[in-house]
């Protein structure tokens, strides 16, 4: 468990370093008399741009399959009365 948490921590640190390098995040600061102010800015446009460079413009949802246009799924070698409604086939004698 300790190793797993350490791995997650390292991955988070790597993501933060890559984010600052790629310009996804910016850190700025200002000081007044006896006060310091730090601001973290996130640039979602740059993140989306880099994501599209890596993955392309793939949508996250899968395309919906069109309904089948087949109307008769009964094999032509079987008599029409041998098909049951539950999908099983009655053996002919």
N, C-alpha and C positions, 0 to 999 in steps of 0.2 A: 504494500500500500504506500509505503514511504517513497519507493522508487517511482511509482505511478504519479504521485503528487509532485515529485521533483521533475519528472518529465513534462507534466502540464505547466509547471512554473517556467521551465526553460522555453517551452513553445510560446508562452505568453510574452516572455522577454524578447524572443526572436521576432515575433510579430510586431512588437512595439518598435524595435530597432529598424525593421524593414519599413514600417509605416512612416517613421521620421525621415528615413533615407529617400523614400519615394514621394514624400510631400503630402502624405495622407493626413498628417498631424503637424501642427505648428505650436510652438510654445513661445509666449512672449511675456514680458514682465515690465513693471513700472514701479518706481519708488517715489513716495512722498515723504514728508517729514514723519519719521517713526512708523511708516507703514510700507509694506511691500505687497504688490499685487501680481499674481501670476495668472495667465490666461492660456488655456489649452483650446486650440481651434481644430476642429475636424473638417476635412474637405471631402464630402461624400462624392462630389463630381469626379475628383481624381481617383478615388477608390473605384467608382463605377467604370471609369475609363480604363484603368488597369485590368479590372475584371473582364471587360469586354475584349481587351487585347489577348488575354490568356484563354478565355473560354469562348470567345466569339459572342454573337448575339443570340445565343440559345435561350429559349424560354424555359422557365423552371417547371412548367406543366407539360405533361406528355400529350401529344395530339390524340384527339378522340377518333376512334376507328368508326368508319362509316358502317351502317348496318348492312348485313349480307343481302345481296340481291338474289340469292338462290331461293326459289320458291318450292322446288321439289327436291328433297334430300333423300328420297327413297331410292335405293339401288334398283335398276331396271331388271335385275335377275330375280328378284324376290316377288312373289305374288303380292298384290296390294292388300290382301286381307291378313297377311302374316305379320304386319307391324302392329305392335301394341302401343297404347298411349304412353307407357312408361319407358319406351325406347327399347325394350327387349324384343327379341324375334322368336316367334313360335316355330318350332321345328315342324316341317311338313312330312307327312307319312306316305 
